[in-house]
Amino acid sequence: MTRRLTPRQRDVLRMVVKLFVETAGPVGSKALKDRFDLGWSSATIRNTMSDLESMGFLMHPHTSAGRVPTDLGYRAFVAELMDTAVLQQDERAYLQAELSALQEDTEALIKESSRLLAQLAQLLGVVLSPRLRNGVLQRLDIVPVSSGRLLFVVSVEGGYIRTIVCQVGSDLKPEQLSRLVQLLNERLAGLTLDEIRRTCVPRIRDLASDDMGIVQLILNRSADLFSDEPDQRRVQFDGTPFMLSQPEFSDAGHVRSLISLLDDRSHVIRLMEEEAEPLIGSALVRIGYRPGTEDDDGEGSAISVVAAPYIVSNLRGTIGVIGPTRMNYARAVALVEGMATLMSISDSRSRLA
């Protein structure tokens, strides 16, 4: 992307992004000259900024002489121009201690991770619970909750539980139900949910002779019971005050768009995970999404996402931050990658203990 830029253009673009992130105000040539020791005149810097604007990397937000990065400019900065940042040793030690203390409680780990990430990044910290498709079934329980209604409890190794209430059309016989649950667990426990969803018909169809119709119900509802749908995953976020304190969200309409986004769990999941899956602890950055619009060309205040996968109990989830496009990307990437790695390391140590 930036290979077509001259070394001077690359330096100026880098400095404009850095200064705009610091000040949240349009950047002029004099401000760059005063802030950075570039060794060029204001006129040279101004001409270079004009060239960058004509190429689509900078823009005028209004009649001010200053310029701000465009989404293209941010993408070029993240891809090739920003400095590599790493967690400070004291930050890493602090996070490791906090996460290690929660390694036996996955729900608490997810909640605390979002809080810690938001606190350190001063952005919105988001953690998606792991996808269960590769989760191993520990036990299936079927509990009568009322006449003709059953609660299916799918317990996955690692402490994850999925529940769903289903209607049945026959009377329930406790002894028969207990025996059926035992047989189902003998056939299905130890398999991944994806394996069960794909192969449950040959595995349990011979049990369908029970007069309660439960096995047939399981076969009919296998996509619900053993699926990995977005609306069945947990989205934990923290740090909304940090996000709303950013000048980009001083407009009430932009705040409403952001809140609407956060209220839509499946939308947040797509936003965090729609790109190709990176390696564990490696972050992907999405720049310039506008909540409340059909695409990235809307009028709302743009946001960016930095997200990375983590592993808990052999299940893959996602952790990241959501913030304005004017964010410290190097810092965000370092925090997200560090947190994802520490969550995965903590879980690995727990299983080896």
LUMVO-524421 format. One record per residue (C-alpha): residue in one letter; x, y, z. Coordinates in steps of 0.5 Angstrom, whole numbers, padded with zeros to 4 digits, always signed. Last residue first. Example, Ala and Ser with C-alpha at 12.3 -4.5 7.8 and 13.67 -1.06 7.14 Angstrom:
BEGIN
S+0027-0002+0014
A+0025-0009+0016
REM end
This chain:
BEGIN
A-0003-0058+0073
L-0002-0059+0065
R-0009-0057+0064
S-0008-0050+0068
R-0002-0049+0065
S-0005-0049+0058
D-0011-0044+0061
S-0006-0039+0063
I-0002-0040+0057
S-0008-0038+0053
M-0011-0032+0057
L-0004-0030+0057
T-0003-0030+0049
A-0010-0027+0048
M-0008-0021+0053
G-0001-0020+0050
E-0004-0020+0043
V-0010-0015+0045
L-0005-0010+0049
A+0000-0010+0044
V-0005-0009+0038
A-0008-0003+0042
R-0001+0000+0044
A+0001+0000+0037
Y-0006+0002+0034
N-0006+0008+0039
M-0013+0010+0037
R-0016+0015+0032
T-0021+0010+0029
P-0025+0011+0035
G-0025+0005+0039
I-0027-0003+0040
V-0022-0007+0043
G-0021-0015+0043
I-0021-0022+0045
T-0024-0028+0041
G-0025-0035+0043
R-0023-0042+0041
L-0024-0048+0045
N-0018-0053+0047
S-0020-0051+0054
V-0019-0044+0053
I-0016-0041+0047
Y-0015-0034+0045
P-0016-0031+0038
A-0014-0023+0037
A-0018-0017+0036
V-0017-0010+0034
V-0023-0006+0032
S-0024+0001+0029
I-0029+0006+0029
A-0032+0011+0025
S-0037+0016+0027
G-0043+0016+0023
E-0044+0018+0016
G-0044+0012+0012
D-0039+0009+0007
D-0037+0003+0011
D-0043-0001+0010
E-0050-0002+0012
T-0050+0004+0017
G-0051+0004+0024
P-0044+0003+0027
R-0039+0006+0022
Y-0033+0001+0021
G-0027+0005+0019
I-0021+0000+0021
R-0021-0007+0022
V-0014-0010+0025
L-0012-0017+0026
A-0008-0019+0032
S-0004-0025+0033
G-0004-0029+0040
I-0007-0035+0037
L-0006-0035+0030
P-0010-0031+0025
E-0017-0033+0023
A-0019-0029+0016
E-0024-0023+0018
E-0031-0023+0020
E-0029-0025+0027
M-0030-0018+0031
L-0035-0015+0027
R-0039-0021+0026
I-0039-0022+0034
V-0041-0015+0035
H-0047-0016+0030
S-0049-0022+0033
R-0050-0019+0040
D-0054-0013+0037
D-0054-0008+0043
L-0047-0006+0042
L-0049-0004+0035
S-0055+0000+0038
I-0050+0003+0043
L-0045+0006+0038
S-0051+0009+0033
R-0054+0012+0039
V-0047+0015+0041
H-0046+0018+0034
G-0053+0021+0034
A-0051+0024+0041
D-0045+0028+0038
S-0039+0028+0043
F-0037+0021+0041
E-0031+0023+0036
P-0029+0027+0042
Q-0027+0020+0046
S-0031+0020+0053
L-0036+0015+0050
M-0031+0010+0049
F-0028+0011+0056
P-0035+0011+0059
T-0036+0004+0055
G-0030+0001+0059
D-0033-0007+0059
F-0035-0012+0054
Q-0038-0019+0055
V-0041-0022+0049
R-0043-0029+0050
R-0045-0034+0045
Q-0052-0037+0043
D-0054-0032+0038
P-0047-0033+0034
E-0050-0040+0032
D-0045-0046+0034
S-0050-0052+0034
F-0050-0058+0038
L-0057-0057+0041
D-0060-0052+0036
A-0058-0056+0030
S-0059-0063+0033
R-0067-0061+0034
N-0070-0066+0029
L-0065-0071+0032
I-0066-0069+0039
L-0074-0069+0038
Q-0073-0076+0035
V-0069-0078+0041
I-0075-0075+0046
G-0081-0078+0043
M-0083-0081+0049
D-0085-0088+0047
D-0078-0090+0046
S-0077-0093+0039
A-0072-0087+0038
L-0066-0091+0041
D-0064-0094+0034
R-0063-0087+0032
I-0058-0086+0037
R-0051-0086+0033
P-0053-0086+0026
V-0057-0080+0027
C-0052-0076+0031
T-0047-0076+0026
R-0046-0069+0024
R-0049-0065+0030
I-0045-0070+0035
E-0039-0069+0031
D-0039-0061+0031
L-0041-0062+0039
T-0035-0066+0040
L-0035-0073+0042
G-0033-0075+0049
A-0040-0076+0051
L-0045-0078+0045
R-0046-0086+0046
E-0046-0087+0053
N-0049-0080+0054
L-0055-0082+0050
L-0056-0089+0054
Q-0055-0086+0061
V-0060-0080+0059
L-0065-0086+0056
R-0065-0090+0063
S-0066-0083+0067
L-0072-0082+0062
Q-0075-0089+0062
E-0075-0088+0070
P-0078-0081+0070
K-0084-0083+0065
L-0085-0077+0061
D-0092-0076+0058
S-0092-0075+0051
G-0092-0069+0046
V-0085-0066+0048
Q-0083-0058+0048
C-0076-0056+0048
V-0072-0052+0053
I-0065-0050+0051
T-0059-0050+0055
R-0052-0049+0054
I-0046-0050+0059
Y-0039-0049+0059
G-0034-0051+0065
G-0028-0053+0061
E-0031-0060+0058
V-0038-0058+0055
S-0045-0059+0059
V-0051-0059+0054
V-0057-0058+0059
F-0064-0060+0055
L-0070-0057+0059
L-0076-0061+0057
R-0083-0059+0057
G-0089-0063+0056
S-0092-0062+0063
S-0087-0057+0066
V-0079-0057+0067
P-0077-0064+0066
V-0070-0064+0066
I-0065-0068+0060
D-0058-0068+0062
L-0052-0069+0057
R-0045-0070+0059
Q-0038-0068+0058
L-0039-0066+0051
V-0032-0064+0048
G-0032-0057+0045
N-0030-0056+0038
R-0037-0053+0036
L-0037-0049+0042
R-0034-0043+0040
P-0031-0039+0046
S-0034-0033+0049
L-0033-0027+0046
V-0029-0022+0050
V-0029-0014+0048
G-0026-0008+0052
L-0028-0001+0050
L-0022+0003+0050
Q-0018+0006+0055
A-0013+0001+0053
L-0011-0001+0060
Q-0018-0001+0063
A-0021-0004+0057
L-0017-0010+0057
L-0017-0011+0065
R-0025-0010+0064
S-0025-0015+0058
S-0021-0020+0062
E-0025-0020+0068
K-0031-0022+0065
I-0028-0027+0061
L-0024-0030+0066
A-0030-0030+0071
E-0034-0034+0066
T-0028-0039+0065
D-0027-0040+0073
E-0021-0045+0074
Q-0016-0040+0071
L-0018-0034+0075
A-0012-0033+0079
S-0008-0034+0073
L-0011-0028+0070
E-0010-0023+0075
A-0003-0025+0076
Q-0001-0026+0069
L-0004-0019+0068
Y+0000-0016+0073
A+0006-0019+0070
R+0005-0017+0063
E+0004-0010+0066
D+0010-0010+0070
Q+0014-0012+0064
Q+0011-0007+0059
L+0007-0010+0054
V+0010-0010+0047
A+0010-0004+0041
T+0012-0005+0034
D+0012+0002+0031
M+0007+0004+0026
L+0009+0005+0019
E+0007-0001+0015
A+0000-0004+0016
V-0002+0000+0021
F+0000+0007+0018
A-0002+0005+0011
R-0009+0003+0014
Y-0010+0009+0018
G-0008+0013+0011
L-0013+0009+0008
D-0018+0011+0013
T-0017+0018+0012
P-0012+0021+0017
V-0013+0029+0019
R-0011+0035+0016
G-0010+0042+0018
A-0011+0049+0014
S-0018+0049+0017
T-0024+0050+0012
H-0027+0043+0014
P-0024+0036+0016
H-0019+0037+0010
M-0016+0030+0008
L-0010+0025+0008
F-0008+0018+0005
G-0013+0019-0001
M-0007+0021-0006
S-0009+0028-0007
E-0008+0029+0001
L-0002+0025+0001
D+0001+0030-0004
S-0002+0036+0000
M+0002+0033+0006
T+0008+0033+0002
N+0007+0040+0000
R+0006+0043+0007
I+0012+0039+0010
T+0016+0042+0004
A+0013+0049+0006
S+0014+0048+0013
S+0022+0047+0012
W+0025+0040+0013
G+0029+0037+0018
L+0024+0033+0021
D+0025+0034+0028
F+0018+0033+0031
R+0013+0037+0035
D+0015+0044+0032
K+0015+0042+0025
L+0009+0038+0025
A+0005+0043+0028
K+0008+0048+0023
S+0005+0043+0017
G-0002+0043+0020
V-0005+0037+0024
P-0013+0037+0025
G-0015+0036+0032
A-0015+0029+0036
T-0009+0032+0040
E-0005+0025+0041
V-0008+0021+0035
F-0007+0027+0031
L+0000+0027+0032
K+0002+0020+0031
V-0002+0020+0025
V+0001+0026+0022
M+0008+0024+0024
R+0007+0017+0020
L+0004+0021+0014
V+0010+0025+0014
D+0015+0020+0015
R+0012+0016+0009
Q+0011+0022+0005
R+0019+0023+0006
P+0021+0016+0004
T+0017+0016-0002
L+0010+0013-0003
R+0008+0008-0008
R+0011+0002-0003
T+0005+0005+0002
M+0000+0000+0000
REM end
